[in-house]
Structure formats: structure tokens, C-alpha cells
């Protein structure tokens, strides 16, 4: 335990000390196809208490996962929302908690965590900019600032930004900025931090940690098309029933005529 910062630093990076499927001390492994986590590591002496592997799902972006496949020079979270794939290590995150805050470490890039883009020595203006509306980055988990988050059960609030005076939460943005509530909006592929003083909590600001991906009988690409198709089939079925009823009535009428003669 490190008395200077309250965080235990031993084995904070590298798969050897994690609850990994690659020989880690936790003894856990990812399941076959379902992506289920069958074990987790409980730490009794490091101040963290518990760590486990999760997929990180933006609630506003169905069937998409936040990945750690950052390919740009600044390690910014651009084009990181991908269709979820079970057992893909770049889609998995190790979540650690010290009882107050969490860090979100890449399973694919050990020792690298989701963070806001601020480093010790940067100017005040840089801190204000990155906390108000900045791209997230993947950087060393033991960095001085920006890697700690408070998880509300839906929102992820950056502790450094909050301490600096901005209530900044992790968010995604939509490709269509229309205010029409009937429009099905698609998510942009970037993940950012947003520090404006909005009163409402939006879908775009909420996230889910899950250790297995959801299952569904269908993948609905377009809600309106799916509903219209169902209504069309229902109308067609009703028309057939109606025509069948008319046909039967005609037969009954013809039988009545023949019987009367």
C-alpha cells in the first residue's frame, strides 16, 4: 500500500497479476462464445478490493462496444466504437476500485487506462478545454491526473475534472443533431468527455459494464422499417381474412338460392 497516494501500485499492469485468461493469478477465463467471465480476482491487501473484466457499452449505441484499438499518434478515442465481439481482447476492460473511484484498464494494452487528456505541467487553459469538451485518451494508469472515475451506476464522472470545478462525464455524440425525437440517431465513433452544466442526464452520458454480451433473437437495423414491415404483414393477413369471409358468404348465398329453387 502506497501511503503517498492511497493506491496500491504492485501489479497494476501486466497480465501476470490480473484476473486474466492468460495465466493470471485470478484463475478466470473467458467462456466459449458467450464471453462469460468465470472468475475474478479479490485483493485483500491493496486498497482496491476487487477487479473484474468487462465490456463497456454506451447505452445510446446498441450493439457497439468501446474498444482500446486506438491507432492515432495521440492515443485519442477516435473511431473506437465497434460492433461488439465476444472474446475479443480489445473489447475487454479491467475495472478496479479503491472504494471511491475506479480505473478502466485495457485488457488488450495492459497498464493503459481511459483518461482525460491532461498531464502534469499543462496550462490551466488546457485543463479547462479538456474537461469541458475534449477527446478521451488511452494513457498510463499510474499517470498523475485524469485516470480516476466515479461510477454512479450509469454515468462516469472524471474525478480530476470535478475537483477542478467541472462536472465532466464520459459521453458519445450522435451523427444526426436533429431535435426530432422520431429520428433514429446513429452514434459517432468517438468517445469524449463533456463538462457543460446540463440539467438532464442523457442516454449518451450513460454506460454499462457487463461481463457477457446481451443476446437477442433479432438485430433491428431500422426501427421504422421493422414496424412498417409488421404492419404491412398484418394488413395483408387481415385482407386475406376479409376476402375469405366474402368468399364464404358468397357460397352461403349461392346455397340459399339453390335451396329455394
N, C-alpha and C positions, 0 to 999 in steps of 0.2 A: 504494500500500500504506500502510495506516494503522498506524504503529508503536505507537500507544496501545492498540489492542485486537486487532491481528493480523488484522483483517478489512478487506478492500478494499471501500471504500464506493461507488466510481464505478459508476453504472448498476445499482445493486442493486434499483431499482424502475423501473417504466415499461417498456412493451413494446419500446421502441426498442432497448434493449441486450440483449434476451433472444433465446434461440433460439425465436422465435415464428413463427407462420404469418402474421403481420400486418406483414411488412416488417422483422423484426428482423435483426440482424447475423448470426445463426446460419444464416439461409437455409433453415431447416427448415419443414415444413408438415405438417399432419395429413392423413392419407390419406383416400381416399373410402370411407367406410362402415366400414372395419376399424379406424379410429383409429390407424393406424400412424404412428409418428414417423419421418420420412425424413431428419432432420438434427439435429445438436446443436451447441452452441457449446463450443469448447475455449478456455479462457482461459489465457494463458501468463504473465500479469503481475499477477494479483490475489490469489494465495493460495488461490483456490477450486479451480482445476484443471479443473473440469468442471461443466456444468449440463445438465439434460435435463428434458423434460416427461413426467409420469407420471400414471396413475390410481393412487389409493391405496385398496387393497382390504383390508378386515378379513377375515382368513382364516375367522373364525367366522360370517360373514354372506354366504353365497354370492349372487352376482349383485347385490350392493349396493356402492356407492362412497361414499367420504367426499367431500362437496361443500363448497364455500365459500359456499353460499347461506344465510348467517346473516341472520335478519330481526329478531331481538330487540335491544333497546337496548344490551345489554351485549356484543354480538357473541359470545355463548356458542354452543358447538357443540351446540345443541338441534335435534332434527328435521333433522339434516344427512345421515343415511344415506338414500340414494335408489337406486332401481334404476338400474344403470349405463347411460349413454347415450354411445355413441361420438361424438366430436367436439363434445360439449357442454363449453364452456369452463369452466363452473362445476364440472365434474368433474375438471379437469386441475390438476396441481400442478408447479411448477418446483422441483426439488431441487438445492441447491447444497452443496458440501462444501469445507471448508478442509483436508481430510486427517484431521481428528479428528472434527468434528461436522458435522451437516447442518442446514440450514434448509429449511422446506417452505412455499414461497410460492404463493399463489393465482394461477393464470393469469388468472382472471376479475377478481380485485381486486389488481392489481399493487402491490407494496410491503407487502402484508398477509400475515402468516405464522401458522401454527398455533403456539400458545404456551400456557403455563400462565398463570393469571390472577393475576399478581403484578407490582407496579410499584415502582420505587424510592420509598422513604418509607413503604411499608406496614409494619405491625407484624409482629413475629416470629410472632404467633398466626396472622396471615393467611397467611404463608408455610407454616406447618405445615399449616393447613387445606387450602390449595390443592394442596399436594404430596401430602397423604395421600389425599384423595378429593375432587377438585374438577373442575368443568367446564373443558374447554379453551375457548380464545377465539381469535378472529382479531384480531391486532393488528400494529402496525408492525414490520416485520422488523428495523429498527435499534433496537428497544427495548433498554434496558439488560439486562433479565433475561427468561428464560423461553422464548426462541425457538429455542435450540440443543438438538439432539437427537443422541444416539448411536444409530446403527442397527446392531443386531447381525446383521442378515440376516433378522430376523423381528420382534424387539422394537424399540420406540422408547423409549429411556431419556432422560428430561429431564436435561440436564447440570446445570442450576441446582439442581434438587431433590436430585440425587445429591450435589452439593457441599455441600448443607445438611444431609445426613445421612439422606435418604430415597431409597431406590431406587424411584423413581416411573416407571412406564411408561404409555404410551398404552393405552387399553383401551375395550372396549364391554361393555355389560351385557345379560343376557338378560331377556326378558319373563316367562318361567317360571322361578322359582327352585327348581323341583323337583330333587331329587337323583337321580331316576330316570334312569338312563343311556339307557333306551329311548325317553324322551320327546324328540321333535324340538323343539328350542327355537328361538324366534324372537328376533332381536336387537332391543333397544330402539333408537331412532333417534338417541340422543345419543352423543357421544364424550367421554371423560373421561380423567383421569389417576388412577392407583391406586398408593399407596405403602406398602401393608401388606407385611409381610415373609413373603409366601407362599413356600413352598419350590418348588412346581411352577410351570412355565410353562404357561399355559393357551392354548387356541385364541383366546380372547377378547383375549389380550395380544399376538397376532402379526399382522403386516400384510405386505402385498405391494405393492411398487412395480412396475407394469407399464406399458409404453408402447403396448400394444394389449390390448383386452379378450379374454378367453378365448372360444372358440367351442365349442358343444356341440350334439348332434343333438336333444336334448330339454331342456325345463325342468321338473324334477321339483318339483312344489309340495308333495307329501306322499309321503315315502318309503314309509310303511306302505301307503298306498292303492295305490301303484305296484307294490309287491311282491305285495300281495293280488290285484291285477288279473292279474298274470302267473301267479300260482299258480292262479287260477280258470280262466284260459285253458288252462293246461297240463292241469288236471284234466279240463276239458271235452274237450280233444283226446284224452286217454287213454281217457275214457269212450266216445268215438266209435270209437276203435280197438278197444276191447274189444267193443262192440256189433257192429262189423263182423266181428270174429273169430267171435262167437257165430253170426251170420247165416250166415257161410261154413260153419261146422261143421254147421249145420242142413241146408244144401244138400247137403253131402257125405254126411250121414247119410241124407237122403232118396234120394239117388242110389244109395247102397249098398242101401237097402231095395228100390228098384225093380229094381236089377240082380239081386238074389237071387231075385225072383219071376219 
